[in-house]
Amino acid sequence: MAGQKIGQLIDTLGVEADFDEGDLPTDAYVLLKVVKADGTVSLTTARSEGLDWITRLGMVTAAQQIENSGYTDASTDND
């Protein structure tokens, strides 16, 4: 199976992210649910070029924490 660019796919799925003016996203790690032609379901991942394994692990660990218990940026708590 050949690699495919997924930017348009992500757009089609309606994925959005909140960024403040001046923010600079540097890396992405994407988890995709895929329904195969035979009806089986699988998970696959994609990542931005140059994303090292330790950053991937950190991103996945942080995402799991956020999904399990939520996350509030301490700098915005007192606004």
The first five atom37 places (N, CA, C, CB, O) and aatype in JSON, in Angstrom:
{
  "aatype": [12, 0, 7, 5, 11, 9, 7, 5, 10, 9, 3, 16, 10, 7, 19, 6, 0, 3, 13, 3, 6, 7, 3, 10, 14, 16, 3, 0, 18, 19, 10, 10, 11, 19, 19, 11, 0, 3, 7, 16, 19, 15, 10, 16, 16, 0, 1, 15, 6, 7, 10, 3, 17, 9, 16, 1, 10, 7, 12, 19, 16, 0, 0, 5, 5, 9, 6, 2, 15, 7, 18, 16, 3, 0, 15, 16, 3, 2, 3],
  "atom_mask": [
    [1, 1, 1, 1, 1],
    [1, 1, 1, 1, 1],
    [1, 1, 1, 0, 1],
    [1, 1, 1, 1, 1],
    [1, 1, 1, 1, 1],
    [1, 1, 1, 1, 1],
    [1, 1, 1, 0, 1],
    [1, 1, 1, 1, 1],
    [1, 1, 1, 1, 1],
    [1, 1, 1, 1, 1],
    [1, 1, 1, 1, 1],
    [1, 1, 1, 1, 1],
    [1, 1, 1, 1, 1],
    [1, 1, 1, 0, 1],
    [1, 1, 1, 1, 1],
    [1, 1, 1, 1, 1],
    [1, 1, 1, 1, 1],
    [1, 1, 1, 1, 1],
    [1, 1, 1, 1, 1],
    [1, 1, 1, 1, 1],
    [1, 1, 1, 1, 1],
    [1, 1, 1, 0, 1],
    [1, 1, 1, 1, 1],
    [1, 1, 1, 1, 1],
    [1, 1, 1, 1, 1],
    [1, 1, 1, 1, 1],
    [1, 1, 1, 1, 1],
    [1, 1, 1, 1, 1],
    [1, 1, 1, 1, 1],
    [1, 1, 1, 1, 1],
    [1, 1, 1, 1, 1],
    [1, 1, 1, 1, 1],
    [1, 1, 1, 1, 1],
    [1, 1, 1, 1, 1],
    [1, 1, 1, 1, 1],
    [1, 1, 1, 1, 1],
    [1, 1, 1, 1, 1],
    [1, 1, 1, 1, 1],
    [1, 1, 1, 0, 1],
    [1, 1, 1, 1, 1],
    [1, 1, 1, 1, 1],
    [1, 1, 1, 1, 1],
    [1, 1, 1, 1, 1],
    [1, 1, 1, 1, 1],
    [1, 1, 1, 1, 1],
    [1, 1, 1, 1, 1],
    [1, 1, 1, 1, 1],
    [1, 1, 1, 1, 1],
    [1, 1, 1, 1, 1],
    [1, 1, 1, 0, 1],
    [1, 1, 1, 1, 1],
    [1, 1, 1, 1, 1],
    [1, 1, 1, 1, 1],
    [1, 1, 1, 1, 1],
    [1, 1, 1, 1, 1],
    [1, 1, 1, 1, 1],
    [1, 1, 1, 1, 1],
    [1, 1, 1, 0, 1],
    [1, 1, 1, 1, 1],
    [1, 1, 1, 1, 1],
    [1, 1, 1, 1, 1],
    [1, 1, 1, 1, 1],
    [1, 1, 1, 1, 1],
    [1, 1, 1, 1, 1],
    [1, 1, 1, 1, 1],
    [1, 1, 1, 1, 1],
    [1, 1, 1, 1, 1],
    [1, 1, 1, 1, 1],
    [1, 1, 1, 1, 1],
    [1, 1, 1, 0, 1],
    [1, 1, 1, 1, 1],
    [1, 1, 1, 1, 1],
    [1, 1, 1, 1, 1],
    [1, 1, 1, 1, 1],
    [1, 1, 1, 1, 1],
    [1, 1, 1, 1, 1],
    [1, 1, 1, 1, 1],
    [1, 1, 1, 1, 1],
    [1, 1, 1, 1, 1]
  ],
  "atom_positions": [
    [[0.84, -1.17, 0.0], [0.0, 0.0, 0.0], [0.9, 1.24, 0.0], [-0.96, -0.01, 1.22], [1.82, 1.35, 0.81]],
    [[0.63, 2.16, -0.89], [1.43, 3.38, -1.01], [0.92, 4.46, -0.06], [1.42, 3.91, -2.46], [-0.27, 4.56, 0.21]],
    [[1.87, 5.25, 0.45], [1.49, 6.36, 1.31], [0.71, 7.4, 0.53], [0.0, 0.0, 0.0], [0.95, 7.61, -0.66]],
    [[-0.24, 8.06, 1.2], [-1.06, 9.08, 0.57], [-1.08, 10.33, 1.44], [-2.49, 8.56, 0.33], [-1.09, 10.23, 2.66]],
    [[-1.07, 11.48, 0.82], [-1.26, 12.74, 1.55], [-2.7, 12.76, 2.08], [-0.97, 13.99, 0.63], [-3.62, 12.38, 1.36]],
    [[-2.9, 13.2, 3.33], [-4.24, 13.12, 3.92], [-4.83, 14.47, 4.3], [-4.2, 12.24, 5.14], [-5.86, 14.53, 4.96]],
    [[-4.19, 15.56, 3.89], [-4.7, 16.88, 4.23], [-6.14, 17.1, 3.78], [0.0, 0.0, 0.0], [-6.97, 17.56, 4.56]],
    [[-6.43, 16.77, 2.53], [-7.78, 16.94, 2.01], [-8.77, 16.02, 2.72], [-7.81, 16.69, 0.5], [-9.91, 16.4, 2.97]],
    [[-8.33, 14.8, 3.03], [-9.18, 13.87, 3.77], [-9.55, 14.44, 5.14], [-8.48, 12.51, 3.93], [-10.71, 14.4, 5.54]],
    [[-8.56, 14.98, 5.83], [-8.81, 15.58, 7.15], [-9.82, 16.72, 7.02], [-7.49, 16.1, 7.79], [-10.71, 16.87, 7.85]],
    [[-9.67, 17.54, 5.97], [-10.61, 18.62, 5.72], [-12.02, 18.08, 5.45], [-10.15, 19.47, 4.52], [-13.0, 18.6, 5.99]],
    [[-12.12, 17.03, 4.63], [-13.41, 16.43, 4.3], [-14.11, 15.88, 5.53], [-13.22, 15.33, 3.27], [-15.33, 15.93, 5.63]],
    [[-13.32, 15.35, 6.47], [-13.9, 14.81, 7.71], [-14.32, 15.91, 8.68], [-12.91, 13.89, 8.39], [-14.92, 15.63, 9.71]],
    [[-14.0, 17.16, 8.36], [-14.43, 18.28, 9.19], [-13.57, 18.52, 10.41], [0.0, 0.0, 0.0], [-14.02, 19.13, 11.38]],
    [[-12.33, 18.06, 10.37], [-11.43, 18.24, 11.51], [-10.98, 19.69, 11.59], [-10.21, 17.29, 11.4], [-10.53, 20.27, 10.6]],
    [[-11.11, 20.27, 12.78], [-10.68, 21.65, 13.02], [-9.87, 21.7, 14.3], [-11.89, 22.6, 13.1], [-10.01, 20.84, 15.18]],
    [[-9.03, 22.71, 14.41], [-8.25, 22.94, 15.63], [-8.29, 24.44, 15.93], [-6.76, 22.42, 15.46], [-8.4, 25.27, 15.03]],
    [[-8.2, 24.76, 17.21], [-8.19, 26.16, 17.63], [-6.76, 26.63, 17.81], [-8.99, 26.34, 18.94], [-5.98, 26.03, 18.54]],
    [[-6.43, 27.72, 17.13], [-5.12, 28.34, 17.25], [-5.3, 29.82, 17.5], [-4.26, 28.09, 15.99], [-6.23, 30.44, 16.98]],
    [[-4.42, 30.37, 18.28], [-4.39, 31.82, 18.47], [-3.51, 32.44, 17.41], [-3.88, 32.19, 19.89], [-2.65, 31.77, 16.84]],
    [[-3.73, 33.71, 17.13], [-2.9, 34.42, 16.17], [-1.44, 34.32, 16.6], [-3.34, 35.9, 16.04], [-1.1, 34.56, 17.76]],
    [[-0.59, 33.97, 15.66], [0.83, 33.84, 15.95], [1.26, 32.44, 16.34], [0.0, 0.0, 0.0], [2.45, 32.15, 16.4]],
    [[0.3, 31.54, 16.62], [0.65, 30.15, 16.93], [1.26, 29.49, 15.7], [-0.59, 29.35, 17.42], [0.88, 29.81, 14.57]],
    [[2.19, 28.58, 15.92], [2.86, 27.9, 14.82], [2.84, 26.39, 15.05], [4.31, 28.41, 14.67], [3.72, 25.86, 15.73]],
    [[1.84, 25.69, 14.5], [1.84, 24.23, 14.62], [3.08, 23.66, 13.97], [0.56, 23.62, 13.99], [3.44, 24.06, 12.86]],
    [[3.75, 22.73, 14.65], [5.01, 22.2, 14.12], [4.96, 20.73, 13.79], [6.1, 22.44, 15.1], [5.73, 20.27, 12.95]],
    [[4.08, 19.96, 14.41], [4.02, 18.53, 14.19], [2.59, 18.04, 14.28], [4.91, 17.78, 15.2], [1.74, 18.69, 14.9]],
    [[2.32, 16.9, 13.67], [1.0, 16.28, 13.76], [1.15, 14.77, 13.84], [0.12, 16.68, 12.54], [2.01, 14.18, 13.18]],
    [[0.31, 14.17, 14.66], [0.21, 12.72, 14.76], [-1.27, 12.42, 14.68], [0.87, 12.16, 16.11], [-2.04, 12.84, 15.54]],
    [[-1.69, 11.7, 13.66], [-3.1, 11.52, 13.35], [-3.48, 10.06, 13.53], [-3.41, 11.99, 11.92], [-2.78, 9.16, 13.05]],
    [[-4.58, 9.82, 14.23], [-5.13, 8.48, 14.41], [-6.39, 8.4, 13.54], [-5.45, 8.18, 15.92], [-7.29, 9.23, 13.67]],
    [[-6.45, 7.4, 12.67], [-7.56, 7.26, 11.74], [-8.26, 5.92, 11.91], [-7.07, 7.41, 10.31], [-7.62, 4.88, 12.0]],
    [[-9.59, 5.96, 11.95], [-10.39, 4.74, 11.89], [-10.69, 4.49, 10.42], [-11.72, 4.86, 12.76], [-11.17, 5.38, 9.72]],
    [[-10.41, 3.27, 9.95], [-10.56, 2.93, 8.54], [-11.51, 1.74, 8.41], [-9.18, 2.62, 7.9], [-11.31, 0.71, 9.06]],
    [[-12.53, 1.89, 7.57], [-13.4, 0.77, 7.23], [-12.9, 0.23, 5.89], [-14.93, 1.2, 7.16], [-12.94, 0.92, 4.87]],
    [[-12.44, -1.0, 5.92], [-11.88, -1.63, 4.73], [-13.0, -2.02, 3.75], [-11.06, -2.88, 5.11], [-14.17, -2.04, 4.12]],
    [[-12.63, -2.31, 2.51], [-13.59, -2.69, 1.47], [-14.42, -3.91, 1.88], [-12.87, -2.96, 0.15], [-15.58, -4.04, 1.48]],
    [[-13.82, -4.82, 2.66], [-14.54, -6.03, 3.1], [-15.37, -5.81, 4.36], [-13.56, -7.15, 3.34], [-15.97, -6.75, 4.87]],
    [[-15.4, -4.56, 4.87], [-16.21, -4.23, 6.04], [-15.48, -4.29, 7.35], [0.0, 0.0, 0.0], [-16.03, -3.86, 8.37]],
    [[-14.26, -4.81, 7.38], [-13.51, -4.85, 8.63], [-13.06, -3.43, 8.99], [-12.29, -5.81, 8.52], [-12.89, -2.57, 8.12]],
    [[-12.87, -3.21, 10.26], [-12.48, -1.89, 10.77], [-11.08, -1.99, 11.37], [-13.5, -1.36, 11.83], [-10.76, -2.95, 12.07]],
    [[-10.27, -1.0, 11.09], [-8.93, -0.98, 11.65], [-8.57, 0.45, 12.05], [-7.89, -1.54, 10.64], [-9.26, 1.41, 11.7]],
    [[-7.48, 0.57, 12.78], [-6.92, 1.87, 13.12], [-5.57, 1.99, 12.43], [-6.79, 2.06, 14.67], [-4.83, 1.01, 12.32]],
    [[-5.26, 3.18, 11.99], [-3.96, 3.45, 11.41], [-3.51, 4.83, 11.87], [-3.99, 3.36, 9.85], [-4.33, 5.65, 12.3]],
    [[-2.24, 5.09, 11.78], [-1.72, 6.39, 12.18], [-0.94, 7.02, 11.04], [-0.84, 6.26, 13.42], [-0.45, 6.34, 10.13]],
    [[-0.84, 8.32, 11.11], [-0.01, 9.09, 10.16], [0.69, 10.16, 10.98], [-0.88, 9.71, 8.98], [0.22, 10.56, 12.05]],
    [[1.81, 10.64, 10.47], [2.56, 11.64, 11.22], [3.24, 12.59, 10.26], [3.59, 10.99, 12.14], [3.49, 12.27, 9.1]],
    [[3.53, 13.76, 10.78], [4.26, 14.73, 9.97], [5.7, 14.28, 9.8], [4.2, 16.13, 10.61], [6.27, 13.59, 10.65]],
    [[6.27, 14.67, 8.68], [7.64, 14.3, 8.37], [8.58, 14.84, 9.45], [8.05, 14.83, 6.97], [8.46, 15.99, 9.87]],
    [[9.49, 14.02, 9.89], [10.47, 14.45, 10.87], [10.03, 14.32, 12.32], [0.0, 0.0, 0.0], [10.8, 14.63, 13.23]],
    [[8.81, 13.85, 12.56], [8.33, 13.68, 13.94], [9.03, 12.48, 14.55], [6.76, 13.5, 13.98], [8.84, 11.35, 14.09]],
    [[9.83, 12.72, 15.59], [10.6, 11.63, 16.19], [9.74, 10.81, 17.15], [11.83, 12.19, 16.94], [8.67, 11.24, 17.57]],
    [[10.22, 9.62, 17.49], [9.43, 8.68, 18.29], [9.15, 9.19, 19.68], [10.14, 7.36, 18.38], [8.07, 8.92, 20.22]],
    [[10.05, 9.91, 20.28], [9.82, 10.36, 21.65], [8.77, 11.47, 21.69], [11.14, 10.86, 22.28], [7.98, 11.54, 22.64]],
    [[8.74, 12.32, 20.68], [7.69, 13.34, 20.61], [6.34, 12.69, 20.32], [8.02, 14.39, 19.53], [5.33, 13.08, 20.88]],
    [[6.33, 11.67, 19.43], [5.09, 10.93, 19.16], [4.55, 10.32, 20.44], [5.32, 9.83, 18.11], [3.36, 10.43, 20.73]],
    [[5.42, 9.67, 21.2], [5.0, 9.06, 22.46], [4.44, 10.11, 23.42], [6.18, 8.32, 23.12], [3.41, 9.89, 24.05]],
    [[5.11, 11.23, 23.52], [4.63, 12.31, 24.38], [3.28, 12.84, 23.93], [0.0, 0.0, 0.0], [2.4, 13.1, 24.76]],
    [[3.09, 13.01, 22.62], [1.83, 13.51, 22.1], [0.69, 12.53, 22.37], [1.94, 13.78, 20.61], [-0.4, 12.93, 22.76]],
    [[0.94, 11.23, 22.17], [-0.08, 10.22, 22.41], [-0.42, 10.15, 23.9], [0.4, 8.84, 21.91], [-1.59, 10.05, 24.26]],
    [[0.58, 10.21, 24.75], [0.36, 10.17, 26.2], [-0.44, 11.38, 26.65], [1.71, 10.11, 26.94], [-1.37, 11.24, 27.45]],
    [[-0.09, 12.55, 26.15], [-0.82, 13.77, 26.51], [-2.26, 13.7, 26.0], [-0.11, 15.01, 25.94], [-3.19, 14.09, 26.71]],
    [[-2.46, 13.22, 24.77], [-3.8, 13.1, 24.21], [-4.66, 12.16, 25.04], [-3.74, 12.61, 22.76], [-5.84, 12.43, 25.29]],
    [[-4.07, 11.05, 25.48], [-4.82, 10.1, 26.31], [-5.23, 10.75, 27.63], [-3.99, 8.83, 26.57], [-6.35, 10.56, 28.09]],
    [[-4.34, 11.5, 28.23], [-4.65, 12.19, 29.48], [-5.78, 13.2, 29.28], [-3.41, 12.9, 30.02], [-6.7, 13.28, 30.09]],
    [[-5.7, 13.95, 28.2], [-6.74, 14.95, 27.9], [-8.08, 14.27, 27.67], [-6.34, 15.79, 26.67], [-9.1, 14.72, 28.2]],
    [[-8.1, 13.2, 26.88], [-9.34, 12.5, 26.6], [-9.93, 11.86, 27.85], [-9.11, 11.44, 25.54], [-11.15, 11.82, 28.0]],
    [[-9.08, 11.36, 28.74], [-9.56, 10.68, 29.94], [-10.06, 11.62, 31.02], [-8.47, 9.83, 30.5], [-11.02, 11.31, 31.72]],
    [[-9.41, 12.79, 31.16], [-9.78, 13.64, 32.29], [-9.91, 15.11, 31.96], [-8.79, 13.48, 33.36], [-10.2, 15.9, 32.85]],
    [[-9.72, 15.48, 30.75], [-9.81, 16.89, 30.39], [-8.52, 17.61, 30.74], [0.0, 0.0, 0.0], [-7.66, 17.08, 31.44]],
    [[-8.41, 18.81, 30.23], [-7.2, 19.58, 30.42], [-7.57, 21.05, 30.43], [-6.15, 19.28, 29.33], [-8.33, 21.51, 29.57]],
    [[-7.05, 21.78, 31.37], [-7.24, 23.22, 31.4], [-5.89, 23.87, 31.47], [-8.13, 23.65, 32.58], [-5.08, 23.55, 32.34]],
    [[-5.64, 24.79, 30.56], [-4.38, 25.52, 30.55], [-4.35, 26.44, 31.77], [-4.22, 26.33, 29.23], [-5.2, 27.32, 31.9]],
    [[-3.4, 26.25, 32.64], [-3.32, 27.02, 33.88], [-3.29, 28.52, 33.63], [-2.09, 26.61, 34.66], [-3.78, 29.3, 34.45]],
    [[-2.71, 28.94, 32.51], [-2.62, 30.37, 32.23], [-3.96, 31.0, 31.92], [-1.68, 30.6, 31.09], [-4.09, 32.22, 31.97]],
    [[-5.0, 30.19, 31.61], [-6.32, 30.73, 31.3], [-7.32, 30.52, 32.44], [-6.86, 30.11, 30.04], [-8.47, 30.94, 32.32]],
    [[-6.9, 29.89, 33.53], [-7.81, 29.63, 34.64], [-8.34, 30.9, 35.28], [-7.12, 28.79, 35.68], [-9.49, 30.94, 35.71]],
    [[-7.53, 31.95, 35.36], [-7.91, 33.15, 36.1], [-8.37, 34.29, 35.21], [-6.77, 33.61, 36.93], [-8.44, 35.43, 35.66]],
    [[-8.69, 34.0, 33.94], [-9.14, 35.06, 33.04], [-10.57, 35.44, 33.31], [-8.99, 34.63, 31.6], [-11.11, 36.32, 32.64]]
  ]
}
